[in-house]
């Protein structure tokens, strides 16, 4: 969703040169990015204790390598609240 919002935002920036009504895309793309980031930040619970992992997961990776994978980043290995390993599967 962040990528989609960013692309809409860029389209609005380019389109505003042509027509002043492209500000709608600027607001829409920015809103999508803010909503997607807020959901990631506040709604990503630990599978064991339910603690919010959004702060640990939403840390940008300052490397030049782009990783297009879903899930928990490889540098986050344990829950910051209960210490549970995030690399193993939880049995219900």
PDB file of N, CA, C and O in Angstrom:
ATOM      1  N   UNK A   1       0.819  -1.192   0.000  1.00  0.00           N
ATOM      2  CA  UNK A   1       0.000   0.000   0.000  1.00  0.00           C
ATOM      3  C   UNK A   1       0.866   1.260   0.000  1.00  0.00           C
ATOM      4  O   UNK A   1       0.513   2.276  -0.599  1.00  0.00           O
ATOM      5  N   UNK A   2       2.001   1.170   0.682  1.00  0.00           N
ATOM      6  CA  UNK A   2       2.894   2.330   0.702  1.00  0.00           C
ATOM      7  C   UNK A   2       3.411   2.636  -0.702  1.00  0.00           C
ATOM      8  O   UNK A   2       3.511   3.801  -1.089  1.00  0.00           O
ATOM      9  N   UNK A   3       3.738   1.600  -1.459  1.00  0.00           N
ATOM     10  CA  UNK A   3       4.246   1.797  -2.821  1.00  0.00           C
ATOM     11  C   UNK A   3       3.155   2.381  -3.699  1.00  0.00           C
ATOM     12  O   UNK A   3       3.418   3.286  -4.491  1.00  0.00           O
ATOM     13  N   UNK A   4       1.932   1.877  -3.570  1.00  0.00           N
ATOM     14  CA  UNK A   4       0.806   2.402  -4.349  1.00  0.00           C
ATOM     15  C   UNK A   4       0.572   3.871  -4.020  1.00  0.00           C
ATOM     16  O   UNK A   4       0.400   4.686  -4.926  1.00  0.00           O
ATOM     17  N   UNK A   5       0.562   4.217  -2.741  1.00  0.00           N
ATOM     18  CA  UNK A   5       0.385   5.608  -2.341  1.00  0.00           C
ATOM     19  C   UNK A   5       1.495   6.501  -2.863  1.00  0.00           C
ATOM     20  O   UNK A   5       1.244   7.631  -3.283  1.00  0.00           O
ATOM     21  N   UNK A   6       2.732   5.995  -2.837  1.00  0.00           N
ATOM     22  CA  UNK A   6       3.859   6.769  -3.343  1.00  0.00           C
ATOM     23  C   UNK A   6       3.737   7.002  -4.846  1.00  0.00           C
ATOM     24  O   UNK A   6       4.018   8.101  -5.324  1.00  0.00           O
ATOM     25  N   UNK A   7       3.320   5.976  -5.598  1.00  0.00           N
ATOM     26  CA  UNK A   7       3.156   6.131  -7.047  1.00  0.00           C
ATOM     27  C   UNK A   7       2.052   7.126  -7.388  1.00  0.00           C
ATOM     28  O   UNK A   7       2.193   7.920  -8.318  1.00  0.00           O
ATOM     29  N   UNK A   8       0.955   7.084  -6.635  1.00  0.00           N
ATOM     30  CA  UNK A   8      -0.128   8.050  -6.855  1.00  0.00           C
ATOM     31  C   UNK A   8       0.358   9.459  -6.524  1.00  0.00           C
ATOM     32  O   UNK A   8       0.031  10.415  -7.229  1.00  0.00           O
ATOM     33  N   UNK A   9       1.128   9.584  -5.466  1.00  0.00           N
ATOM     34  CA  UNK A   9       1.685  10.880  -5.092  1.00  0.00           C
ATOM     35  C   UNK A   9       2.600  11.433  -6.182  1.00  0.00           C
ATOM     36  O   UNK A   9       2.525  12.618  -6.507  1.00  0.00           O
ATOM     37  N   UNK A  10       3.456  10.596  -6.745  1.00  0.00           N
ATOM     38  CA  UNK A  10       4.349  11.018  -7.838  1.00  0.00           C
ATOM     39  C   UNK A  10       3.540  11.403  -9.071  1.00  0.00           C
ATOM     40  O   UNK A  10       3.849  12.394  -9.733  1.00  0.00           O
ATOM     41  N   UNK A  11       2.491  10.612  -9.386  1.00  0.00           N
ATOM     42  CA  UNK A  11       1.641  10.950 -10.532  1.00  0.00           C
ATOM     43  C   UNK A  11       0.985  12.314 -10.337  1.00  0.00           C
ATOM     44  O   UNK A  11       0.864  13.085 -11.289  1.00  0.00           O
ATOM     45  N   UNK A  12       0.564  12.615  -9.114  1.00  0.00           N
ATOM     46  CA  UNK A  12      -0.010  13.920  -8.830  1.00  0.00           C
ATOM     47  C   UNK A  12       0.998  15.043  -8.965  1.00  0.00           C
ATOM     48  O   UNK A  12       0.660  16.129  -9.435  1.00  0.00           O
ATOM     49  N   UNK A  13       2.238  14.791  -8.557  1.00  0.00           N
ATOM     50  CA  UNK A  13       3.279  15.817  -8.682  1.00  0.00           C
ATOM     51  C   UNK A  13       3.589  16.119 -10.143  1.00  0.00           C
ATOM     52  O   UNK A  13       3.792  17.273 -10.520  1.00  0.00           O
ATOM     53  N   UNK A  14       3.622  15.073 -10.957  1.00  0.00           N
ATOM     54  CA  UNK A  14       3.881  15.273 -12.386  1.00  0.00           C
ATOM     55  C   UNK A  14       2.678  15.910 -13.063  1.00  0.00           C
ATOM     56  O   UNK A  14       2.826  16.809 -13.891  1.00  0.00           O
ATOM     57  N   UNK A  15       1.485  15.441 -12.708  1.00  0.00           N
ATOM     58  CA  UNK A  15       0.272  15.936 -13.352  1.00  0.00           C
ATOM     59  C   UNK A  15      -0.106  17.348 -12.988  1.00  0.00           C
ATOM     60  O   UNK A  15      -0.803  18.013 -13.755  1.00  0.00           O
ATOM     61  N   UNK A  16       0.335  17.830 -11.834  1.00  0.00           N
ATOM     62  CA  UNK A  16      -0.027  19.187 -11.419  1.00  0.00           C
ATOM     63  C   UNK A  16       0.589  20.242 -12.338  1.00  0.00           C
ATOM     64  O   UNK A  16       0.131  21.384 -12.378  1.00  0.00           O
ATOM     65  N   UNK A  17       1.628  19.853 -13.071  1.00  0.00           N
ATOM     66  CA  UNK A  17       2.226  20.760 -14.054  1.00  0.00           C
ATOM     67  C   UNK A  17       1.246  20.994 -15.201  1.00  0.00           C
ATOM     68  O   UNK A  17       1.159  22.098 -15.738  1.00  0.00           O
ATOM     69  N   UNK A  18       0.508  19.942 -15.571  1.00  0.00           N
ATOM     70  CA  UNK A  18      -0.418  20.007 -16.698  1.00  0.00           C
ATOM     71  C   UNK A  18      -1.744  20.655 -16.308  1.00  0.00           C
ATOM     72  O   UNK A  18      -2.247  21.525 -17.019  1.00  0.00           O
ATOM     73  N   UNK A  19      -2.308  20.231 -15.180  1.00  0.00           N
ATOM     74  CA  UNK A  19      -3.625  20.698 -14.782  1.00  0.00           C
ATOM     75  C   UNK A  19      -3.636  20.852 -13.266  1.00  0.00           C
ATOM     76  O   UNK A  19      -3.118  19.997 -12.548  1.00  0.00           O
ATOM     77  N   UNK A  20      -4.219  21.924 -12.788  1.00  0.00           N
ATOM     78  CA  UNK A  20      -4.204  22.184 -11.352  1.00  0.00           C
ATOM     79  C   UNK A  20      -5.128  21.263 -10.564  1.00  0.00           C
ATOM     80  O   UNK A  20      -5.100  21.299  -9.334  1.00  0.00           O
ATOM     81  N   UNK A  21      -5.936  20.450 -11.211  1.00  0.00           N
ATOM     82  CA  UNK A  21      -6.825  19.522 -10.510  1.00  0.00           C
ATOM     83  C   UNK A  21      -6.121  18.246 -10.064  1.00  0.00           C
ATOM     84  O   UNK A  21      -6.750  17.396  -9.432  1.00  0.00           O
ATOM     85  N   UNK A  22      -4.870  18.088 -10.364  1.00  0.00           N
ATOM     86  CA  UNK A  22      -4.127  16.911  -9.936  1.00  0.00           C
ATOM     87  C   UNK A  22      -3.744  16.958  -8.452  1.00  0.00           C
ATOM     88  O   UNK A  22      -3.142  16.013  -7.941  1.00  0.00           O
ATOM     89  N   UNK A  23      -4.084  18.033  -7.767  1.00  0.00           N
ATOM     90  CA  UNK A  23      -3.835  18.100  -6.337  1.00  0.00           C
ATOM     91  C   UNK A  23      -4.613  17.022  -5.605  1.00  0.00           C
ATOM     92  O   UNK A  23      -4.239  16.621  -4.503  1.00  0.00           O
ATOM     93  N   UNK A  24      -5.706  16.547  -6.218  1.00  0.00           N
ATOM     94  CA  UNK A  24      -6.486  15.455  -5.622  1.00  0.00           C
ATOM     95  C   UNK A  24      -5.617  14.200  -5.494  1.00  0.00           C
ATOM     96  O   UNK A  24      -5.694  13.493  -4.490  1.00  0.00           O
ATOM     97  N   UNK A  25      -4.794  13.924  -6.505  1.00  0.00           N
ATOM     98  CA  UNK A  25      -3.900  12.780  -6.433  1.00  0.00           C
ATOM     99  C   UNK A  25      -2.836  12.971  -5.351  1.00  0.00           C
ATOM    100  O   UNK A  25      -2.443  12.012  -4.687  1.00  0.00           O
ATOM    101  N   UNK A  26      -2.377  14.199  -5.178  1.00  0.00           N
ATOM    102  CA  UNK A  26      -1.406  14.469  -4.117  1.00  0.00           C
ATOM    103  C   UNK A  26      -1.988  14.138  -2.744  1.00  0.00           C
ATOM    104  O   UNK A  26      -1.342  13.482  -1.927  1.00  0.00           O
ATOM    105  N   UNK A  27      -3.197  14.594  -2.505  1.00  0.00           N
ATOM    106  CA  UNK A  27      -3.851  14.339  -1.220  1.00  0.00           C
ATOM    107  C   UNK A  27      -4.185  12.854  -1.076  1.00  0.00           C
ATOM    108  O   UNK A  27      -3.988  12.276  -0.006  1.00  0.00           O
ATOM    109  N   UNK A  28      -4.686  12.236  -2.141  1.00  0.00           N
ATOM    110  CA  UNK A  28      -5.033  10.812  -2.093  1.00  0.00           C
ATOM    111  C   UNK A  28      -3.820   9.930  -1.872  1.00  0.00           C
ATOM    112  O   UNK A  28      -3.857   9.029  -1.034  1.00  0.00           O
ATOM    113  N   UNK A  29      -2.757  10.172  -2.601  1.00  0.00           N
ATOM    114  CA  UNK A  29      -1.537   9.373  -2.443  1.00  0.00           C
ATOM    115  C   UNK A  29      -0.911   9.551  -1.068  1.00  0.00           C
ATOM    116  O   UNK A  29      -0.465   8.584  -0.450  1.00  0.00           O
ATOM    117  N   UNK A  30      -0.880  10.779  -0.598  1.00  0.00           N
ATOM    118  CA  UNK A  30      -0.351  11.029   0.743  1.00  0.00           C
ATOM    119  C   UNK A  30      -1.196  10.374   1.824  1.00  0.00           C
ATOM    120  O   UNK A  30      -0.662   9.850   2.802  1.00  0.00           O
ATOM    121  N   UNK A  31      -2.516  10.402   1.652  1.00  0.00           N
ATOM    122  CA  UNK A  31      -3.416   9.774   2.622  1.00  0.00           C
ATOM    123  C   UNK A  31      -3.229   8.263   2.659  1.00  0.00           C
ATOM    124  O   UNK A  31      -3.210   7.663   3.734  1.00  0.00           O
ATOM    125  N   UNK A  32      -3.093   7.648   1.490  1.00  0.00           N
ATOM    126  CA  UNK A  32      -2.868   6.204   1.436  1.00  0.00           C
ATOM    127  C   UNK A  32      -1.568   5.845   2.155  1.00  0.00           C
ATOM    128  O   UNK A  32      -1.518   4.859   2.890  1.00  0.00           O
ATOM    129  N   UNK A  33      -0.523   6.638   1.946  1.00  0.00           N
ATOM    130  CA  UNK A  33       0.755   6.369   2.604  1.00  0.00           C
ATOM    131  C   UNK A  33       0.643   6.518   4.123  1.00  0.00           C
ATOM    132  O   UNK A  33       1.188   5.699   4.863  1.00  0.00           O
ATOM    133  N   UNK A  34      -0.052   7.548   4.592  1.00  0.00           N
ATOM    134  CA  UNK A  34      -0.204   7.769   6.029  1.00  0.00           C
ATOM    135  C   UNK A  34      -1.028   6.649   6.663  1.00  0.00           C
ATOM    136  O   UNK A  34      -0.684   6.160   7.739  1.00  0.00           O
ATOM    137  N   UNK A  35      -2.110   6.241   6.005  1.00  0.00           N
ATOM    138  CA  UNK A  35      -2.955   5.180   6.550  1.00  0.00           C
ATOM    139  C   UNK A  35      -2.205   3.851   6.594  1.00  0.00           C
ATOM    140  O   UNK A  35      -2.267   3.137   7.594  1.00  0.00           O
ATOM    141  N   UNK A  36      -1.501   3.518   5.519  1.00  0.00           N
ATOM    142  CA  UNK A  36      -0.745   2.264   5.484  1.00  0.00           C
ATOM    143  C   UNK A  36       0.342   2.247   6.550  1.00  0.00           C
ATOM    144  O   UNK A  36       0.549   1.223   7.202  1.00  0.00           O
ATOM    145  N   UNK A  37       1.034   3.358   6.735  1.00  0.00           N
ATOM    146  CA  UNK A  37       2.079   3.436   7.747  1.00  0.00           C
ATOM    147  C   UNK A  37       1.488   3.354   9.153  1.00  0.00           C
ATOM    148  O   UNK A  37       2.081   2.730  10.032  1.00  0.00           O
ATOM    149  N   UNK A  38       0.334   3.973   9.376  1.00  0.00           N
ATOM    150  CA  UNK A  38      -0.312   3.923  10.687  1.00  0.00           C
ATOM    151  C   UNK A  38      -0.763   2.507  11.033  1.00  0.00           C
ATOM    152  O   UNK A  38      -0.604   2.064  12.170  1.00  0.00           O
ATOM    153  N   UNK A  39      -1.324   1.798  10.058  1.00  0.00           N
ATOM    154  CA  UNK A  39      -1.741   0.415  10.300  1.00  0.00           C
ATOM    155  C   UNK A  39      -0.535  -0.444  10.646  1.00  0.00           C
ATOM    156  O   UNK A  39      -0.599  -1.254  11.571  1.00  0.00           O
ATOM    157  N   UNK A  40       0.559  -0.278   9.921  1.00  0.00           N
ATOM    158  CA  UNK A  40       1.767  -1.043  10.223  1.00  0.00           C
ATOM    159  C   UNK A  40       2.313  -0.680  11.593  1.00  0.00           C
ATOM    160  O   UNK A  40       2.749  -1.561  12.334  1.00  0.00           O
ATOM    161  N   UNK A  41       2.297   0.587  11.941  1.00  0.00           N
ATOM    162  CA  UNK A  41       2.883   1.044  13.189  1.00  0.00           C
ATOM    163  C   UNK A  41       2.087   0.582  14.412  1.00  0.00           C
ATOM    164  O   UNK A  41       2.677   0.211  15.427  1.00  0.00           O
ATOM    165  N   UNK A  42       0.749   0.602  14.325  1.00  0.00           N
ATOM    166  CA  UNK A  42      -0.072   0.353  15.505  1.00  0.00           C
ATOM    167  C   UNK A  42      -0.781  -0.995  15.534  1.00  0.00           C
ATOM    168  O   UNK A  42      -1.287  -1.377  16.588  1.00  0.00           O
ATOM    169  N   UNK A  43      -0.842  -1.725  14.438  1.00  0.00           N
ATOM    170  CA  UNK A  43      -1.648  -2.943  14.391  1.00  0.00           C
ATOM    171  C   UNK A  43      -0.835  -4.168  13.988  1.00  0.00           C
ATOM    172  O   UNK A  43      -1.282  -4.941  13.140  1.00  0.00           O
ATOM    173  N   UNK A  44       0.343  -4.366  14.567  1.00  0.00           N
ATOM    174  CA  UNK A  44       1.149  -5.540  14.254  1.00  0.00           C
ATOM    175  C   UNK A  44       1.524  -6.224  15.563  1.00  0.00           C
ATOM    176  O   UNK A  44       2.591  -5.954  16.115  1.00  0.00           O
ATOM    177  N   UNK A  45       0.650  -7.119  16.074  1.00  0.00           N
ATOM    178  CA  UNK A  45       0.876  -7.715  17.384  1.00  0.00           C
ATOM    179  C   UNK A  45       1.842  -8.902  17.343  1.00  0.00           C
ATOM    180  O   UNK A  45       2.015  -9.551  16.312  1.00  0.00           O
ATOM    181  N   UNK A  46       2.461  -9.163  18.487  1.00  0.00           N
ATOM    182  CA  UNK A  46       3.267 -10.368  18.662  1.00  0.00           C
ATOM    183  C   UNK A  46       2.320 -11.561  18.651  1.00  0.00           C
ATOM    184  O   UNK A  46       1.260 -11.501  19.274  1.00  0.00           O
ATOM    185  N   UNK A  47       2.672 -12.642  17.961  1.00  0.00           N
ATOM    186  CA  UNK A  47       1.774 -13.792  17.915  1.00  0.00           C
ATOM    187  C   UNK A  47       1.622 -14.499  19.261  1.00  0.00           C
ATOM    188  O   UNK A  47       0.666 -15.251  19.450  1.00  0.00           O
ATOM    189  N   UNK A  48       2.538 -14.278  20.194  1.00  0.00           N
ATOM    190  CA  UNK A  48       2.469 -14.968  21.473  1.00  0.00           C
ATOM    191  C   UNK A  48       1.825 -14.118  22.564  1.00  0.00           C
ATOM    192  O   UNK A  48       0.865 -14.553  23.201  1.00  0.00           O
ATOM    193  N   UNK A  49       2.342 -12.908  22.786  1.00  0.00           N
ATOM    194  CA  UNK A  49       1.841 -12.088  23.891  1.00  0.00           C
ATOM    195  C   UNK A  49       0.882 -10.979  23.450  1.00  0.00           C
ATOM    196  O   UNK A  49       0.164 -10.420  24.279  1.00  0.00           O
ATOM    197  N   UNK A  50       0.865 -10.656  22.156  1.00  0.00           N
ATOM    198  CA  UNK A  50      -0.016  -9.606  21.660  1.00  0.00           C
ATOM    199  C   UNK A  50       0.569  -8.211  21.758  1.00  0.00           C
ATOM    200  O   UNK A  50      -0.117  -7.237  21.448  1.00  0.00           O
ATOM    201  N   UNK A  51       1.834  -8.088  22.188  1.00  0.00           N
ATOM    202  CA  UNK A  51       2.488  -6.778  22.265  1.00  0.00           C
ATOM    203  C   UNK A  51       2.672  -6.188  20.870  1.00  0.00           C
ATOM    204  O   UNK A  51       2.806  -6.924  19.892  1.00  0.00           O
ATOM    205  N   UNK A  52       2.679  -4.874  20.781  1.00  0.00           N
ATOM    206  CA  UNK A  52       2.765  -4.191  19.488  1.00  0.00           C
ATOM    207  C   UNK A  52       4.202  -4.195  18.970  1.00  0.00           C
ATOM    208  O   UNK A  52       5.085  -3.595  19.583  1.00  0.00           O
ATOM    209  N   UNK A  53       4.438  -4.872  17.842  1.00  0.00           N
ATOM    210  CA  UNK A  53       5.764  -4.940  17.231  1.00  0.00           C
ATOM    211  C   UNK A  53       5.946  -3.918  16.115  1.00  0.00           C
ATOM    212  O   UNK A  53       6.979  -3.921  15.445  1.00  0.00           O
ATOM    213  N   UNK A  54       4.979  -3.057  15.904  1.00  0.00           N
ATOM    214  CA  UNK A  54       5.045  -2.098  14.813  1.00  0.00           C
ATOM    215  C   UNK A  54       6.253  -1.184  14.873  1.00  0.00           C
ATOM    216  O   UNK A  54       6.841  -0.874  13.837  1.00  0.00           O
ATOM    217  N   UNK A  55       6.636  -0.745  16.067  1.00  0.00           N
ATOM    218  CA  UNK A  55       7.791   0.126  16.201  1.00  0.00           C
ATOM    219  C   UNK A  55       9.089  -0.549  15.798  1.00  0.00           C
ATOM    220  O   UNK A  55       9.972   0.086  15.221  1.00  0.00           O
ATOM    221  N   UNK A  56       9.207  -1.833  16.101  1.00  0.00           N
ATOM    222  CA  UNK A  56      10.431  -2.562  15.748  1.00  0.00           C
ATOM    223  C   UNK A  56      10.460  -2.928  14.270  1.00  0.00           C
ATOM    224  O   UNK A  56      11.528  -2.965  13.660  1.00  0.00           O
ATOM    225  N   UNK A  57       9.318  -3.192  13.705  1.00  0.00           N
ATOM    226  CA  UNK A  57       9.254  -3.635  12.315  1.00  0.00           C
ATOM    227  C   UNK A  57       9.298  -2.459  11.347  1.00  0.00           C
ATOM    228  O   UNK A  57       9.754  -2.614  10.214  1.00  0.00           O
ATOM    229  N   UNK A  58       8.839  -1.301  11.767  1.00  0.00           N
ATOM    230  CA  UNK A  58       8.742  -0.135  10.900  1.00  0.00           C
ATOM    231  C   UNK A  58      10.043   0.656  10.844  1.00  0.00           C
ATOM    232  O   UNK A  58      10.031   1.837  10.497  1.00  0.00           O
ATOM    233  N   UNK A  59      11.156   0.029  11.179  1.00  0.00           N
ATOM    234  CA  UNK A  59      12.459   0.691  11.117  1.00  0.00           C
ATOM    235  C   UNK A  59      12.998   0.546   9.702  1.00  0.00           C
ATOM    236  O   UNK A  59      13.081  -0.572   9.194  1.00  0.00           O
ATOM    237  N   UNK A  60      13.367   1.648   9.052  1.00  0.00           N
ATOM    238  CA  UNK A  60      13.889   1.511   7.679  1.00  0.00           C
ATOM    239  C   UNK A  60      15.256   0.849   7.668  1.00  0.00           C
ATOM    240  O   UNK A  60      16.061   1.037   8.581  1.00  0.00           O
ATOM    241  N   UNK A  61      15.503   0.084   6.638  1.00  0.00           N
ATOM    242  CA  UNK A  61      16.806  -0.540   6.452  1.00  0.00           C
ATOM    243  C   UNK A  61      17.645   0.394   5.597  1.00  0.00           C
ATOM    244  O   UNK A  61      17.276   0.679   4.458  1.00  0.00           O
ATOM    245  N   UNK A  62      18.747   0.867   6.111  1.00  0.00           N
ATOM    246  CA  UNK A  62      19.567   1.842   5.412  1.00  0.00           C
ATOM    247  C   UNK A  62      20.600   1.162   4.534  1.00  0.00           C
ATOM    248  O   UNK A  62      21.776   1.527   4.547  1.00  0.00           O
ATOM    249  N   UNK A  63      20.166   0.193   3.787  1.00  0.00           N
ATOM    250  CA  UNK A  63      21.082  -0.475   2.862  1.00  0.00           C
ATOM    251  C   UNK A  63      20.626  -0.186   1.433  1.00  0.00           C
ATOM    252  O   UNK A  63      19.488   0.226   1.208  1.00  0.00           O
ATOM    253  N   UNK A  64      21.505  -0.402   0.491  1.00  0.00           N
ATOM    254  CA  UNK A  64      21.177  -0.169  -0.913  1.00  0.00           C
ATOM    255  C   UNK A  64      20.456  -1.354  -1.518  1.00  0.00           C
ATOM    256  O   UNK A  64      19.934  -1.254  -2.629  1.00  0.00           O
ATOM    257  N   UNK A  65      20.414  -2.465  -0.821  1.00  0.00           N
ATOM    258  CA  UNK A  65      19.749  -3.657  -1.328  1.00  0.00           C
ATOM    259  C   UNK A  65      18.249  -3.564  -1.030  1.00  0.00           C
ATOM    260  O   UNK A  65      17.850  -3.403   0.123  1.00  0.00           O
ATOM    261  N   UNK A  66      17.436  -3.666  -2.055  1.00  0.00           N
ATOM    262  CA  UNK A  66      15.989  -3.601  -1.879  1.00  0.00           C
ATOM    263  C   UNK A  66      15.475  -5.018  -1.638  1.00  0.00           C
ATOM    264  O   UNK A  66      15.712  -5.917  -2.444  1.00  0.00           O
ATOM    265  N   UNK A  67      14.779  -5.209  -0.539  1.00  0.00           N
ATOM    266  CA  UNK A  67      14.229  -6.513  -0.210  1.00  0.00           C
ATOM    267  C   UNK A  67      12.712  -6.456  -0.358  1.00  0.00           C
ATOM    268  O   UNK A  67      12.042  -5.741   0.387  1.00  0.00           O
ATOM    269  N   UNK A  68      12.177  -7.191  -1.297  1.00  0.00           N
ATOM    270  CA  UNK A  68      10.742  -7.228  -1.530  1.00  0.00           C
ATOM    271  C   UNK A  68      10.174  -8.502  -0.921  1.00  0.00           C
ATOM    272  O   UNK A  68       9.702  -9.376  -1.647  1.00  0.00           O
ATOM    273  N   UNK A  69      10.214  -8.616   0.384  1.00  0.00           N
ATOM    274  CA  UNK A  69       9.650  -9.791   1.025  1.00  0.00           C
ATOM    275  C   UNK A  69       8.651  -9.356   2.077  1.00  0.00           C
ATOM    276  O   UNK A  69       8.757  -8.274   2.655  1.00  0.00           O
ATOM    277  N   UNK A  70       7.689 -10.212   2.311  1.00  0.00           N
ATOM    278  CA  UNK A  70       6.655  -9.910   3.282  1.00  0.00           C
ATOM    279  C   UNK A  70       7.024 -10.479   4.642  1.00  0.00           C
ATOM    280  O   UNK A  70       7.819 -11.414   4.735  1.00  0.00           O
ATOM    281  N   UNK A  71       6.456  -9.926   5.675  1.00  0.00           N
ATOM    282  CA  UNK A  71       6.665 -10.459   7.006  1.00  0.00           C
ATOM    283  C   UNK A  71       7.612  -9.623   7.838  1.00  0.00           C
ATOM    284  O   UNK A  71       7.811  -8.436   7.581  1.00  0.00           O
ATOM    285  N   UNK A  72       8.185 -10.255   8.830  1.00  0.00           N
ATOM    286  CA  UNK A  72       9.045  -9.587   9.784  1.00  0.00           C
ATOM    287  C   UNK A  72      10.456  -9.480   9.210  1.00  0.00           C
ATOM    288  O   UNK A  72      10.979 -10.473   8.706  1.00  0.00           O
ATOM    289  N   UNK A  73      11.086  -8.307   9.270  1.00  0.00           N
ATOM    290  CA  UNK A  73      12.455  -8.169   8.762  1.00  0.00           C
ATOM    291  C   UNK A  73      13.415  -9.119   9.476  1.00  0.00           C
ATOM    292  O   UNK A  73      13.189  -9.481  10.631  1.00  0.00           O
ATOM    293  N   UNK A  74      14.474  -9.517   8.795  1.00  0.00           N
ATOM    294  CA  UNK A  74      15.398 -10.504   9.343  1.00  0.00           C
ATOM    295  C   UNK A  74      16.157  -9.990  10.567  1.00  0.00           C
ATOM    296  O   UNK A  74      16.582 -10.799  11.391  1.00  0.00           O
ATOM    297  N   UNK A  75      16.343  -8.674  10.718  1.00  0.00           N
ATOM    298  CA  UNK A  75      17.065  -8.173  11.869  1.00  0.00           C
ATOM    299  C   UNK A  75      16.233  -8.194  13.152  1.00  0.00           C
ATOM    300  O   UNK A  75      16.793  -8.053  14.239  1.00  0.00           O
ATOM    301  N   UNK A  76      14.901  -8.367  13.056  1.00  0.00           N
ATOM    302  CA  UNK A  76      14.042  -8.467  14.235  1.00  0.00           C
ATOM    303  C   UNK A  76      13.829  -9.948  14.507  1.00  0.00           C
ATOM    304  O   UNK A  76      13.114 -10.620  13.763  1.00  0.00           O
ATOM    305  N   UNK A  77      14.439 -10.458  15.558  1.00  0.00           N
ATOM    306  CA  UNK A  77      14.403 -11.887  15.832  1.00  0.00           C
ATOM    307  C   UNK A  77      13.558 -12.258  17.051  1.00  0.00           C
ATOM    308  O   UNK A  77      13.083 -13.389  17.151  1.00  0.00           O
ATOM    309  N   UNK A  78      13.367 -11.316  17.977  1.00  0.00           N
ATOM    310  CA  UNK A  78      12.644 -11.595  19.200  1.00  0.00           C
ATOM    311  C   UNK A  78      11.634 -10.492  19.488  1.00  0.00           C
ATOM    312  O   UNK A  78      11.821  -9.341  19.091  1.00  0.00           O
ATOM    313  N   UNK A  79      10.562 -10.862  20.183  1.00  0.00           N
ATOM    314  CA  UNK A  79       9.574  -9.877  20.635  1.00  0.00           C
ATOM    315  C   UNK A  79      10.222  -9.009  21.698  1.00  0.00           C
ATOM    316  O   UNK A  79      10.905  -9.525  22.583  1.00  0.00           O
ATOM    317  N   UNK A  80      10.022  -7.714  21.628  1.00  0.00           N
ATOM    318  CA  UNK A  80      10.625  -6.799  22.589  1.00  0.00           C
ATOM    319  C   UNK A  80       9.903  -6.814  23.934  1.00  0.00           C
ATOM    320  O   UNK A  80      10.405  -6.240  24.900  1.00  0.00           O
ATOM    321  N   UNK A  81       8.730  -7.461  24.021  1.00  0.00           N
ATOM    322  CA  UNK A  81       7.974  -7.501  25.265  1.00  0.00           C
ATOM    323  C   UNK A  81       8.123  -8.817  26.016  1.00  0.00           C
ATOM    324  O   UNK A  81       8.375  -8.823  27.221  1.00  0.00           O
ATOM    325  N   UNK A  82       7.969  -9.940  25.301  1.00  0.00           N
ATOM    326  CA  UNK A  82       8.016 -11.239  25.982  1.00  0.00           C
ATOM    327  C   UNK A  82       9.265 -12.043  25.656  1.00  0.00           C
ATOM    328  O   UNK A  82       9.526 -13.053  26.310  1.00  0.00           O
ATOM    329  N   UNK A  83      10.041 -11.628  24.668  1.00  0.00           N
ATOM    330  CA  UNK A  83      11.263 -12.330  24.314  1.00  0.00           C
ATOM    331  C   UNK A  83      11.069 -13.561  23.459  1.00  0.00           C
ATOM    332  O   UNK A  83      12.021 -14.310  23.238  1.00  0.00           O
ATOM    333  N   UNK A  84       9.862 -13.792  22.970  1.00  0.00           N
ATOM    334  CA  UNK A  84       9.588 -14.966  22.152  1.00  0.00           C
ATOM    335  C   UNK A  84      10.290 -14.844  20.805  1.00  0.00           C
ATOM    336  O   UNK A  84      10.376 -13.759  20.228  1.00  0.00           O
ATOM    337  N   UNK A  85      10.787 -15.968  20.319  1.00  0.00           N
ATOM    338  CA  UNK A  85      11.442 -15.987  19.017  1.00  0.00           C
ATOM    339  C   UNK A  85      10.399 -15.798  17.927  1.00  0.00           C
ATOM    340  O   UNK A  85       9.365 -16.467  17.934  1.00  0.00           O
ATOM    341  N   UNK A  86      10.657 -14.901  16.997  1.00  0.00           N
ATOM    342  CA  UNK A  86       9.725 -14.645  15.895  1.00  0.00           C
ATOM    343  C   UNK A  86      10.069 -15.461  14.662  1.00  0.00           C
ATOM    344  O   UNK A  86       9.413 -15.328  13.629  1.00  0.00           O
ATOM    345  N   UNK A  87      11.095 -16.309  14.757  1.00  0.00           N
ATOM    346  CA  UNK A  87      11.497 -17.139  13.627  1.00  0.00           C
ATOM    347  C   UNK A  87      10.836 -18.508  13.630  1.00  0.00           C
ATOM    348  O   UNK A  87      10.822 -19.180  12.598  1.00  0.00           O
ATOM    349  N   UNK A  88      10.293 -18.938  14.751  1.00  0.00           N
ATOM    350  CA  UNK A  88       9.658 -20.252  14.797  1.00  0.00           C
ATOM    351  C   UNK A  88       8.151 -20.102  14.664  1.00  0.00           C
ATOM    352  O   UNK A  88       7.589 -19.048  14.964  1.00  0.00           O
ATOM    353  N   UNK A  89       7.508 -21.165  14.213  1.00  0.00           N
ATOM    354  CA  UNK A  89       6.062 -21.145  14.051  1.00  0.00           C
ATOM    355  C   UNK A  89       5.384 -21.425  15.389  1.00  0.00           C
ATOM    356  O   UNK A  89       5.855 -22.240  16.182  1.00  0.00           O
ATOM    357  N   UNK A  90       4.292 -20.750  15.617  1.00  0.00           N
ATOM    358  CA  UNK A  90       3.533 -20.906  16.843  1.00  0.00           C
ATOM    359  C   UNK A  90       2.470 -21.981  16.636  1.00  0.00           C
ATOM    360  O   UNK A  90       1.717 -21.929  15.663  1.00  0.00           O
ATOM    361  N   UNK A  91       2.403 -22.949  17.540  1.00  0.00           N
ATOM    362  CA  UNK A  91       1.368 -23.982  17.459  1.00  0.00           C
ATOM    363  C   UNK A  91       0.168 -23.516  18.266  1.00  0.00           C
ATOM    364  O   UNK A  91       0.315 -23.035  19.389  1.00  0.00           O
ATOM    365  N   UNK A  92      -1.026 -23.661  17.687  1.00  0.00           N
ATOM    366  CA  UNK A  92      -2.246 -23.230  18.383  1.00  0.00           C
ATOM    367  C   UNK A  92      -2.920 -24.396  19.033  1.00  0.00           C
ATOM    368  O   UNK A  92      -3.962 -24.233  19.666  1.00  0.00           O
TER     369      UNK A  92
END
